[in-house]
Amino acid sequence: MKVKICGIKDEEGIEAIKDLDIDAVGFLVGQVHPSPDFILASTAGRLARLLPPYITPVIVTHLEDVEEIFEIVEKTGITTIQLYGNNSLDDIKKLRDLLPPYSKLIFAIHIINDACSVEIMEYIRHIDGVIIDSYSDEKSQVGGTGEVHNWDISAKLVKELPLPVMLAGGLTPDNVELAIKKVNPYGVDANSGLKREDRSQDCELCNKFIKNAKK
């Protein structure tokens, strides 16, 4: 079971997770929708250099403009990109052509009113992975909502999609084990459920989440 922790914003966040058994960390760069966790591209690049060699840094972005996304890649040196925008198939193809051949594209889909936000199958040939997340109508927020969606839909998508699928959305140390049993994803991704009230990473919560996910 792979584990990604998202919403790292500063050196304190890196210190909280760098010695834990995680596979990837997400840096939020390029904000469109509401979120308190976005940082500058220069900050993301600096923090990525502090990671141990076996933890993959991931750019998580709301942006849709291909040139703007590629500019973040150039500024940070981070070549795994998780797309949370309403990126069209043409956008994905253009971005793939710009990126180095070893880059990875992860496409986010959202469960809204018990339905998938996009017809994902048409994207499959041009991306490397999928993340299924929640959407908050109240906050108009994608990702980092702290809200759980219908895992039955996620489980169905995991069975249907021929790519690695990460599960996100309201995951915590207390519910991650049940989520994995229900959905059987490639990995899990958490943000809000692992933070203190000031939005800093809680090392104890992170460690408990990882242990419960990987057991």
BAMAR-581293 format. One record per atom (N, C-alpha, C): residue in one letter; x, y, z. Coordinates in steps of 0.05 Angstrom, whole numbers, padded with zeros to 5 digits, always signed. Each point is the difference from the previous one (the first is absolute). Example, Ala and Ser with C-alpha at 12.3 -4.5 7.8 and 13.67 -1.06 7.14 Angstrom:
<pts>
A+00264-00114+00156A-00018+00024+00000A+00018+00024+00000S-00007+00021-00014S+00016+00024+00001S-00015+00022+00014
</pts>
This chain:
<pts>
M+00017-00024+00000M-00017+00024+00000M+00018+00025+00000K-00004+00017-00020K+00015+00025-00002K-00014+00022+00016V+00016+00018+00012V-00011+00021+00016V+00012+00027-00009K-00018+00019-00005K+00008+00027-00007K-00012+00019+00020I+00016+00019+00010I-00010+00021+00018I+00002+00026-00015C-00023+00014+00000C-00002+00024-00017C-00002+00025+00018G+00007+00023-00013G-00003+00026+00014G+00024+00008+00017I+00023-00010-00007I+00025+00009+00014I+00006+00028-00008K+00005+00018+00019K+00003+00028-00006K+00026+00012+00009D+00015-00013+00018D+00024+00013+00010D+00019-00022+00011E+00023+00010+00010E+00020-00018+00010E-00010-00017+00024E-00017+00012+00016E-00012-00015+00023E-00015-00024-00010G-00015+00004-00022G-00015-00022-00012G+00019-00022-00010I+00022+00007-00012I+00019-00019-00010I+00012-00016+00024E+00007+00014+00021E+00011-00013+00024E-00020-00020+00012A-00026+00007-00002A-00020-00018+00012A-00003-00026-00014I+00007-00001-00026I-00006-00024-00016I+00024-00014-00012K+00024+00013+00001K+00022-00010-00016K+00011-00027+00009D-00005-00007+00025D+00010-00025+00010D-00021-00022+00001L-00024+00007-00010L-00022-00019+00001L+00000-00018-00025D-00015-00021+00001D-00001-00020-00022D-00020+00008-00021I+00005+00023-00013I-00019+00009-00021I+00014-00001-00027D-00016+00001-00021D+00010-00003-00027D+00001+00026-00016A-00017+00019+00008A-00002+00026-00015A-00011+00022+00018V+00007+00024-00007V-00011+00024+00013V-00010+00019-00022G-00022+00014+00006G-00012+00018-00019G+00004+00029+00008F+00010+00016-00019F+00002+00029+00004F-00021+00014-00018L-00017+00016+00013L-00021+00013-00015L+00010+00027-00012V+00001+00001-00026V+00010+00024-00015V-00019+00005-00023G-00008+00025-00002G-00018+00008-00022G-00029-00002+00008Q-00009+00020+00016Q-00026-00001+00012Q-00022+00012-00017V-00023-00012-00001V-00024+00011-00013V-00023-00002+00020H-00005-00024+00011H-00021-00005+00019H+00010+00006+00028P-00018+00005+00020P+00008+00007+00027P+00016-00023+00013S+00022+00008+00013S+00016-00019+00016S+00020+00016+00015P+00006-00007+00025P+00019+00014+00016P+00029-00010-00003D+00004-00020-00017D+00025-00015+00000D+00019+00007-00024F-00007+00019-00016F+00016+00006-00024F+00025+00015+00007I+00022-00006-00014I+00026+00013+00003I+00010+00009-00027L+00022+00016+00000L+00012+00008-00024L+00016-00023-00013A+00004+00002-00026A+00016-00021-00013A+00029+00000+00011S+00011+00023+00006S+00027+00001+00011S+00002-00014+00027T-00021+00002+00016T-00001-00013+00026T-00002-00030-00004A-00017-00009-00018A-00002-00029-00006A+00026-00012-00009G+00014+00014-00017G+00026-00009-00010G+00020-00003+00023R+00000+00020+00018R+00018+00000+00023R-00006-00024+00018L-00026-00003+00006L-00008-00022+00018L+00006-00027-00012A-00004-00003-00026A+00005-00026-00013A+00029-00009+00003R+00018+00020+00000R+00028-00007+00003R+00007-00010+00028L-00018+00004+00019L+00005-00009+00028L-00010-00028+00004L-00014-00011-00019L-00011-00027+00003L+00021-00022-00003P-00003-00022+00015P+00018-00023-00005P-00004-00010-00028P+00019-00015-00011P+00000-00008-00028P-00023-00019-00008Y-00012-00013+00020Y-00021-00020-00007Y-00028+00010+00005I-00003+00026+00005I-00027+00012+00002I-00003+00018-00025T-00021-00006-00016T-00005+00015-00025T-00015+00026+00005P+00011+00022-00009P-00015+00025+00002P-00020+00002-00023V-00024+00011+00006V-00021+00002-00020V-00011+00029+00001I-00002+00011-00024I-00013+00026-00002I-00030-00005-00003V-00016+00012+00017V-00029-00002-00001V-00010+00028-00008T-00014+00001-00023T-00008+00027-00010T-00029+00000-00010H-00012+00024+00003H-00027+00005-00011H+00001+00011-00028L+00024+00008-00009L+00002+00014-00025L-00008-00017-00024E-00010+00013-00020E-00008-00013-00025E+00019+00008-00023D+00011+00024+00001D+00017+00010-00022D+00026-00017-00001V+00005-00011-00023V+00022-00019-00004V+00027+00015+00005E+00003+00023-00010E+00025+00015+00003E+00005+00007+00029E-00020+00007+00015E+00003+00007+00028E+00008-00025+00016I-00012-00023-00007I+00008-00025+00014I+00029-00007-00006F+00007+00002-00025F+00028-00006-00008F+00020+00019+00014E-00008+00025+00003E+00017+00019+00014E+00006-00009+00029I-00020-00011+00013I+00004-00010+00027I+00020-00023+00000V-00002-00018-00019V+00019-00022-00003V+00028+00011-00003E+00003+00020-00017E+00027+00011-00005E+00011+00014+00025K-00017+00014+00015K+00009+00014+00024K+00007-00018+00023T-00015-00023+00002T+00004-00017+00023T+00018-00024-00005G+00001-00009-00025G+00015-00024-00007G-00016-00025+00007I-00025+00003+00008I-00017-00022+00008I-00015-00010-00025T+00001-00026-00006T-00010-00009-00026T-00023-00020+00003T-00011-00003+00025T-00025-00014+00004T-00021+00021+00006I-00021+00001-00017I-00020+00021+00002I-00028-00012+00004Q-00014+00010+00020Q-00027-00009+00006Q-00019+00022-00007L-00017-00005-00020L-00017+00021-00012L-00028+00000+00013Y-00007+00023+00012Y-00026+00003+00012Y-00018+00019-00015G+00009+00010-00023G-00016+00018-00016G-00019-00015-00018N-00016+00016-00015N-00018-00012-00020N+00016-00003-00026N+00022-00014+00001N+00018-00002-00023N-00013-00017-00022S+00000+00011-00024S-00011-00015-00023S+00020-00021-00010L-00010-00018-00016L+00018-00020-00012L+00021+00013-00017D-00006+00021-00014D+00020+00015-00016D+00021+00012+00018D-00008+00011+00023D+00019+00011+00019D+00019-00022+00009I-00010-00023+00006I+00016-00022+00010I+00021-00008-00022K-00009-00002-00024K+00018-00007-00022K+00022+00021-00004K-00007+00025+00001K+00020+00022-00003K+00020-00001+00023L-00010-00004+00024L+00018+00000+00024L+00018-00024-00002R-00010-00023-00008R+00017-00024-00003R+00023+00005-00020D-00006+00015-00022D+00021+00006-00019D+00021+00018+00011L-00007+00018+00018L+00019+00019+00011L+00018-00013+00022L-00012-00018+00014L+00014-00012+00023L+00022-00019-00008P+00021-00004+00017P+00020-00020-00005P-00013-00028-00001P+00012-00019-00015P-00012-00026-00003P-00004-00016+00026Y+00016+00007+00020Y-00002-00015+00026Y-00021+00013+00019S-00013+00021-00009S-00020+00013+00017S-00025-00018+00004K-00014+00005+00021K-00025-00015+00006K-00023+00019+00003L-00023-00006-00013L-00024+00016+00002L-00021-00016+00015I-00010+00012+00022I-00022-00012+00015I-00024+00018-00003F-00022-00012-00008F-00025+00015-00005F-00020-00005+00022A-00010+00023+00011A-00019-00002+00022A-00029+00000-00010I-00016-00018+00010I-00028+00000-00005I-00015+00002+00027H-00023+00012-00001H-00015+00005+00025H-00027-00014+00000I-00008-00009+00023I-00026-00012+00003I-00019+00022+00009I-00019+00008-00017I-00018+00021+00006I-00029-00010-00002N-00014+00001+00022N-00028-00010+00000N-00001-00029-00010D+00019-00016+00010D+00002-00029-00006D+00005-00005-00030A+00012+00019-00013A+00007-00004-00028A+00029+00009-00005C+00013-00012-00020C+00027+00008-00008C+00000+00026-00015S+00019+00018+00005S+00000+00027-00011S+00008+00000-00029V+00012-00021-00011V+00010+00001-00027V-00001-00028-00012E-00001-00002-00026E+00002-00026-00014E+00029-00007-00002I+00010-00015+00019I+00029-00003+00003I+00013-00019-00021M-00016-00018-00012M+00012-00020-00018M+00014+00013-00024E-00010+00023-00009E+00013+00013-00024E+00027+00011+00007Y+00007+00003+00025Y+00026+00011+00008Y+00021-00022+00005I-00009-00024+00002I+00017-00022+00010I+00027-00002-00014R+00000+00002-00026R+00024-00004-00016R+00021+00022+00004H-00008+00022+00012H+00017+00023+00001H+00008+00008+00029I-00008-00016+00019I+00007+00005+00028I+00013-00025+00013D+00011+00004+00023D+00014-00022+00014D-00015-00011+00024G-00018+00016+00010G-00015-00009+00024G-00024+00018+00004V-00018-00009+00018V-00024+00014+00007V-00002+00003+00030I-00010+00023+00009I-00007+00003+00028I-00030+00007+00002I-00014-00014+00017I-00029+00005+00005I-00003+00016+00025D-00013+00022-00001D-00002+00018+00023D-00028+00010+00003S-00005+00014+00022S-00026+00012+00006S-00001+00028-00010Y-00025+00010-00002Y-00005+00028-00007Y-00019+00012+00020S+00006+00024+00009S-00017+00013+00020S-00016+00022-00014D-00027-00004-00002D-00017+00020-00011D+00000+00025+00017E+00000-00004+00026E-00002+00022+00019E+00024+00019-00002K+00024-00012-00003K+00025+00015-00001K+00009+00006-00029S-00014-00012-00020S+00010+00000-00028S+00029-00008-00001Q+00006-00021+00015Q+00028-00009+00004Q+00004-00028-00012V+00022-00003-00015V+00008-00026-00010V+00026-00008+00013G-00001-00023+00014G+00023-00009+00014G+00003+00015+00027G+00010-00015+00020G+00004+00013+00026G-00026+00007+00014T-00022-00013-00008T-00026+00007+00010T-00006-00011+00028G+00014-00022+00006G-00006-00014+00025G-00025-00015-00001E-00012-00004-00024E-00026-00013-00003E+00003-00027-00014V-00013-00020+00010V+00000-00026-00012V-00022-00002-00022H+00006-00013-00022H-00020-00004-00021H-00010-00029+00000N-00015-00008-00019N-00012-00027-00002N+00022-00019-00009W+00010-00016+00018W+00021-00019-00006W-00009-00023-00019D-00026-00005-00002D-00009-00020-00018D+00006+00008-00029I-00002+00026-00006I+00007+00010-00027I+00030-00003-00004S+00015+00008+00020S+00030-00003-00003S+00008-00028-00004A-00012-00019+00014A+00007-00028-00003A-00006-00010-00028K-00022+00009-00011K-00007-00007-00028K+00020+00011-00020L+00009+00025+00004L+00020+00012-00017L+00026-00015+00001V+00008-00008+00024V+00025-00014+00004V+00000-00026-00016K-00022-00014-00001K-00003-00025-00015K+00001+00005-00030E-00011+00023-00009E-00003+00005-00028E+00025+00012-00013L+00015+00017+00015L+00022+00015-00012L+00025-00017-00002P+00014+00002-00023P+00025-00016-00004P+00025+00015+00010L-00003+00019+00018L+00022+00016+00010L+00000-00001+00031P+00023+00007+00013P+00000+00002+00029P-00020+00022+00009V-00016-00006+00020V-00020+00019+00010V+00005+00005+00029M+00004+00026+00007M+00003+00009+00027M-00028+00008+00011L-00005-00005+00025L-00024+00009+00013L+00006+00023+00019A-00016+00021-00002A+00003+00023+00018A-00028+00009+00008G-00001+00020+00017G-00026+00011+00008G-00008-00008+00028G+00006+00017+00020G-00008-00005+00027G+00013-00023+00014L+00022-00009-00010L+00014-00023+00013L+00014+00008+00025T-00002-00016+00021T+00013+00005+00025T+00012-00026+00011P+00016+00001+00021P+00010-00025+00012P-00022-00019+00008D-00023+00011+00007D-00022-00017+00010D-00016-00014-00022N-00001+00012-00024N-00016-00013-00021N+00015-00011-00023V+00027+00003-00001V+00015-00008-00023V+00000-00030-00004E+00001-00015+00021E+00000-00029-00003E-00026-00010-00012L-00023+00010+00009L-00026-00007-00011L-00001+00009-00029A+00010+00024-00007A-00001+00009-00027A+00016-00018-00019I+00023-00009+00009I+00016-00018-00017I-00014-00027-00004K-00012-00011+00021K-00015-00025-00003K-00023+00003-00019K-00013+00023+00001K-00024+00005-00017K+00008+00005-00029V+00020+00016-00005V+00006+00010-00027V+00023-00015-00013N+00019-00010+00015N+00023-00015-00010N+00016+00017-00020P+00008+00025+00008P+00015+00017-00018P+00029-00007-00002Y+00014+00011-00019Y+00029-00002-00002Y+00014+00014+00024G-00012+00022+00008G+00011+00015+00023G-00020+00019+00011V+00007+00013+00022V-00017+00020+00013V+00014+00026+00004D-00016+00022+00001D+00011+00027+00001D-00016+00015+00020A+00014+00014+00018A-00014+00015+00021A+00012+00027+00004N-00016+00019+00009N+00008+00028+00004N-00012+00010+00027S-00024+00009-00001S-00013+00012+00023S-00001-00018+00024G-00004-00025-00004G-00003-00019+00023G+00026-00005+00015L+00022+00011-00009L+00026-00004+00013L+00011+00026+00010K-00017+00020+00003K+00010+00027+00008K-00011+00010+00026R+00015+00017+00013R-00009+00014+00024R-00019+00023-00009E-00011+00014+00019E-00018+00022-00006E+00014+00022-00016D+00026+00004+00003D+00014+00020-00015D+00009-00009-00027R-00009-00024-00009R+00005-00011-00026R+00029-00011-00003S+00014-00003+00022S+00027-00012-00001S-00003-00030+00003Q+00019-00015-00011Q-00001-00029+00002Q+00004-00010+00028D-00017-00018+00009D+00002-00013+00026D+00015-00027-00004C+00025-00001+00009C+00017-00024-00004C-00013-00025+00011E-00013+00002+00023E-00012-00023+00012E-00024-00010-00017L-00016+00018-00010L-00022-00008-00017L+00010-00012-00026C+00021+00012-00012C+00011-00010-00025C+00010-00028+00004N+00015-00005+00022N+00011-00026+00005N-00022-00021+00004K-00021+00007+00015K-00022-00018+00005K-00014-00007-00027F-00004+00021-00016F-00013-00004-00026F+00016-00020-00017I+00026+00004-00002I+00017-00018-00016I-00001-00028+00010K+00003-00004+00026K-00001-00027+00012K-00026-00014-00006N-00023+00015+00004N-00026-00012-00005N-00004-00006-00030A+00011+00016-00017A-00003-00005-00029A+00017-00024-00009K+00024-00002+00010K+00019-00020-00010K-00003-00027+00014K-00015-00001+00021K-00004-00027+00013K-00021-00016-00014
</pts>
